[in-house]
């Protein structure tokens, strides 16, 4: 199965992906809240493009929806 990679630069883009993936998974907000251990309101806020939320909340949602976060452009390694 091919895996799609989407570049995200705005909270609204992430919101759209989460909403579409939730619906594609056949989950209601209540079901996603129960499975992820967070409140239904937090899911609503994220799906509607709220700009601030805890990273832990996002990771719980991504885990349940089988979505992965990939970050590029990070400078790594030891400085000299």
N, C-alpha and C positions, 0 to 999 in steps of 0.2 A: 504494500500500500504506500502510495506517495505521501510524503509529509509536506504540508504547505508552510512556507515561511513568510511571515508578514512583518513589515517594518512598521513600528508604532512610534509616533512622535507626539501624540496628543492623547489626553485622558479619554476623549470621546471615541477614539479608535479602539482603545482597549475595552471600553464599555461595550462597543458594538460586537467585538469578538466574543466576549464573555456571554453576552445576551444570546447571540446566535448559537454558540456552543451549548449553552444550557438548553435552549429549545430543541436543538438537534439531538441532544441526549434524552429528550423527553421528560425533563425534570421541571417541576414547578419551582418557584422561589422558595416555598416552604420546604420542599424536599431537598433542595440544594443547601438550605440553611441547616437542616437536620444532619445531613451527611457531612457537611464541612464544620459543624460545631460553631457556627456564627449566627448572628441575628438576621432575620429576613430584611430588616431595614438596611443593614449594611450592604446586602446584595442589591437591593433596590438602588441605593445611592451609587454604588459602583457602576451598575448597568445604565445609570442615567448620567454618567460622566463626572461624578464628584471628583474634584481634583486632589483631595487629601483623604487618606485612609492609612491604616497601619499595614506595613508590608506583610506581617503575619496573616492578616485577614486575606489579603490578595493570594498569598501562597496556599492557603487552605482551599480557596475557591479553585485555583488553577489545578491543584492536586485532584480534587473530585472530578473536575471536567477533563482530566487527562491532557492538560495544556502545559507546555514547558516555556519557561522564560529564558531567553538567550541574550546575553549582553556582549556586544562587540566594541572594540576600540579601547579596551581597558589596558592601561600600561601596567605591565607586570614585571617581576624580576627584581633583583637587588640593585640598589643604586650604588654607584662607585664613588 
